[in-house]
Amino acid sequence: MTLILHIHPETPQPRLLRQAVEVLRAGGLIAYPTDTTYALGCGIGEKAALDRLIQLRRLDDKHQFTLLCADLSVLATYAKVENPDYRLLKAHTPGAYTWILKGTGEVPRRLMHPKKRTIGIRVPEHAICQGLLAEHGEPIMTSTLLLPGDEYPLTDPVDVRNVLEGRVDLIIDGGFCGLTETTVISLAEGDGPEVVREGAGSLEGIF
């Protein structure tokens, strides 16, 4: 059975955020709104939930996973970043960007790119996301809610419920989201930013 929580997108109710985080801590898979699209999420070490996410999206073993983080203070724990790149990150977070960085030993191996040993880092500008992260106290493994065969991510919470009810443990209805995914920028090679995907985040000031 899927729990449905209606959480205000600008002033999230603390009681409901706590309820949502209980689902994460119990190893659940959730669907939730972000500052770009709806997304799927689970706890970092929750293998069963991650396997369900992979199956739901039919992801291959080359998929680049992303950690949703409250701010850049977690970077040193999960990713390696040089000082010039840190300044770039600081100037563009929070926001609609996913940053590809070399992962540290704190990142479960199955979340990193199998050959490049990279991980995506995302700091969202969305009250529900920030509320979940604050209550959870650690990053959330996240992936865009883009289902097999679909051209665009789900954006209407009614559609999210119709498609995912019974397939995830929790759906957070936070209103409509956008259709455009994050801009993905790789800093993993150490020779400056490389645009992997142009999306919702502006490229102004990146180079």
Secondary structure per residue as TSV (DSSP state, phi and psi in degrees):
chain	resnum	aa	ss	phi	psi
A	1	M	-	360.0	135.4
A	2	T	-	-96.4	127.6
A	3	L	E	-81.1	133.4
A	4	I	E	-112.4	123.8
A	5	L	E	-120.2	127.2
A	6	H	E	-95.0	104.6
A	7	I	-	-113.2	133.2
A	8	H	-	-66.3	130.1
A	9	P	S	-70.0	-18.6
A	10	E	S	-110.3	-32.9
A	11	T	S	-129.6	75.0
A	12	P	-	-60.6	139.1
A	13	Q	-	-75.5	120.7
A	14	P	H	-54.6	-38.8
A	15	R	H	-61.6	-40.1
A	16	L	H	-74.0	-34.7
A	17	L	H	-62.2	-42.4
A	18	R	H	-61.8	-40.0
A	19	Q	H	-64.1	-40.4
A	20	A	H	-65.1	-42.1
A	21	V	H	-67.9	-30.9
A	22	E	H	-59.3	-36.6
A	23	V	H	-66.5	-43.7
A	24	L	H	-59.7	-46.5
A	25	R	H	-68.1	-22.4
A	26	A	T	-86.0	6.0
A	27	G	T	89.2	20.0
A	28	G	-	-83.2	162.8
A	29	L	-	-108.0	130.0
A	30	I	E	-123.3	155.9
A	31	A	E	-115.8	133.5
A	32	Y	E	-151.4	157.5
A	33	P	E	-84.6	150.7
A	34	T	-	-130.5	-174.4
A	35	D	S	-76.8	-2.3
A	36	T	S	-119.9	-80.4
A	37	T	S	-121.3	175.4
A	38	Y	E	-70.3	153.9
A	39	A	E	-139.8	165.0
A	40	L	E	-106.7	144.1
A	41	G	E	-148.6	157.4
A	42	C	E	-157.8	170.2
A	43	G	E	-65.6	152.3
A	44	I	T	-57.6	-43.4
A	45	G	T	-95.9	11.7
A	46	E	-	-88.6	90.0
A	47	K	H	-62.1	-43.7
A	48	A	H	-64.0	-41.8
A	49	A	H	-65.7	-40.2
A	50	L	H	-64.1	-41.1
A	51	D	H	-61.2	-38.3
A	52	R	H	-65.7	-40.8
A	53	L	H	-62.0	-46.1
A	54	I	H	-59.9	-43.1
A	55	Q	H	-67.0	-40.6
A	56	L	H	-62.6	-41.2
A	57	R	H	-93.8	-6.9
A	58	R	T	54.4	52.6
A	59	L	-	-83.3	146.7
A	60	D	-	-91.7	177.8
A	61	D	T	-76.3	0.0
A	62	K	T	-100.3	2.8
A	63	H	-	-65.3	137.2
A	64	Q	-	-90.2	109.9
A	65	F	-	-82.0	160.8
A	66	T	E	-131.1	143.0
A	67	L	E	-101.8	123.6
A	68	L	E	-82.7	120.4
A	69	C	-	-122.5	148.4
A	70	A	S	-68.9	-38.2
A	71	D	S	-162.3	-175.0
A	72	L	G	-79.5	-4.9
A	73	S	G	-65.4	-18.7
A	74	V	G	-85.4	-7.5
A	75	L	H	-55.9	-46.8
A	76	A	H	-62.6	-24.9
A	77	T	H	-76.6	-42.0
A	78	Y	H	-111.2	-14.4
A	79	A	E	-145.2	155.4
A	80	K	E	-102.3	129.7
A	81	V	-	-144.8	138.2
A	82	E	-	-85.0	159.2
A	83	N	H	-56.3	-45.9
A	84	P	H	-60.6	-38.1
A	85	D	H	-69.5	-34.7
A	86	Y	H	-62.4	-38.7
A	87	R	H	-63.1	-38.4
A	88	L	H	-65.3	-44.5
A	89	L	H	-60.9	-44.6
A	90	K	H	-63.0	-35.1
A	91	A	H	-74.1	-18.8
A	92	H	T	-121.9	16.7
A	93	T	-	-129.0	145.8
A	94	P	S	-72.6	160.0
A	95	G	S	170.1	-175.9
A	96	A	S	-87.1	54.6
A	97	Y	E	-129.1	146.9
A	98	T	E	-117.9	126.2
A	99	W	E	-106.2	126.0
A	100	I	E	-93.8	120.6
A	101	L	E	-134.2	160.8
A	102	K	E	-66.5	130.9
A	103	G	E	-82.7	158.0
A	104	T	-	-99.3	179.3
A	105	G	T	-67.8	-11.3
A	106	E	T	-77.7	-14.7
A	107	V	S	-88.9	124.7
A	108	P	-	-52.7	137.0
A	109	R	G	-55.7	-36.6
A	110	R	G	-72.0	-12.3
A	111	L	G	-87.4	-19.4
A	112	M	S	-89.6	155.3
A	113	H	-	-58.2	129.6
A	114	P	T	-60.2	-29.8
A	115	K	T	-104.2	-42.2
A	116	K	T	-82.9	-16.7
A	117	R	-	57.5	42.5
A	118	T	E	-107.9	162.0
A	119	I	E	-141.4	146.2
A	120	G	E	-86.7	141.4
A	121	I	E	-123.3	130.7
A	122	R	E	-135.9	128.0
A	123	V	-	-113.4	103.9
A	124	P	-	-82.3	152.7
A	125	E	-	-107.6	71.8
A	126	H	-	-150.7	129.6
A	127	A	H	-63.3	-38.0
A	128	I	H	-66.8	-44.5
A	129	C	H	-59.0	-48.2
A	130	Q	H	-65.2	-36.2
A	131	G	H	-65.5	-41.9
A	132	L	H	-62.1	-45.3
A	133	L	H	-65.9	-40.1
A	134	A	H	-64.6	-41.7
A	135	E	H	-72.1	-37.2
A	136	H	H	-73.4	-37.2
A	137	G	-	81.5	6.1
A	138	E	S	-157.5	166.5
A	139	P	-	-62.6	162.4
A	140	I	E	-116.7	132.1
A	141	M	E	-70.1	126.7
A	142	T	E	-134.1	153.0
A	143	S	E	-153.2	139.2
A	144	T	E	-55.6	140.2
A	145	L	-	-80.9	71.1
A	146	L	-	-117.1	109.3
A	147	L	-	-90.0	157.0
A	148	P	T	-53.5	131.1
A	149	G	T	87.3	-12.3
A	150	D	-	-87.3	142.2
A	151	E	S	-83.1	-31.1
A	152	Y	S	-127.5	154.7
A	153	P	-	-66.2	157.1
A	154	L	-	-68.4	137.7
A	155	T	-	-125.0	-23.0
A	156	D	-	-95.6	124.2
A	157	P	H	-59.9	-26.8
A	158	V	H	-67.1	-42.4
A	159	D	H	-64.0	-41.0
A	160	V	H	-58.4	-45.8
A	161	R	H	-64.9	-45.5
A	162	N	H	-61.0	-37.7
A	163	V	H	-84.1	-35.9
A	164	L	H	-105.2	-9.7
A	165	E	B	-59.7	128.1
A	166	G	T	89.6	-8.5
A	167	R	T	-112.0	-17.2
A	168	V	B	-128.6	165.4
A	169	D	S	-86.3	-25.0
A	170	L	E	-149.0	136.9
A	171	I	E	-119.7	124.1
A	172	I	E	-96.0	114.2
A	173	D	E	-87.8	106.0
A	174	G	-	-118.2	25.5
A	175	G	-	88.1	-171.5
A	176	F	-	-73.2	147.1
A	177	C	-	-117.0	-178.6
A	178	G	-	-87.3	177.9
A	179	L	S	-102.3	-15.8
A	180	T	-	-93.2	127.4
A	181	E	-	-75.0	174.6
A	182	T	-	-65.5	157.9
A	183	T	E	-78.5	130.3
A	184	V	E	-106.7	123.8
A	185	I	E	-126.7	126.3
A	186	S	E	-92.6	131.3
A	187	L	-	-118.2	16.3
A	188	A	T	-75.3	-23.6
A	189	E	T	-85.5	-14.1
A	190	G	S	80.1	8.9
A	191	D	S	-120.9	35.5
A	192	G	S	100.1	169.9
A	193	P	-	-71.1	142.7
A	194	E	E	-127.4	124.4
A	195	V	E	-78.4	115.7
A	196	V	E	-89.7	-37.5
A	197	R	E	-151.0	127.1
A	198	E	-	-87.6	125.1
A	199	G	-	-139.5	-132.3
A	200	A	S	-71.7	-28.3
A	201	G	S	-79.2	130.6
A	202	S	-	-66.9	145.2
A	203	L	-	-86.5	-4.0
A	204	E	T	-63.1	127.9
A	205	G	T	86.1	-1.1
A	206	I	T	-77.0	-37.6
A	207	F	-	-110.3	360.0
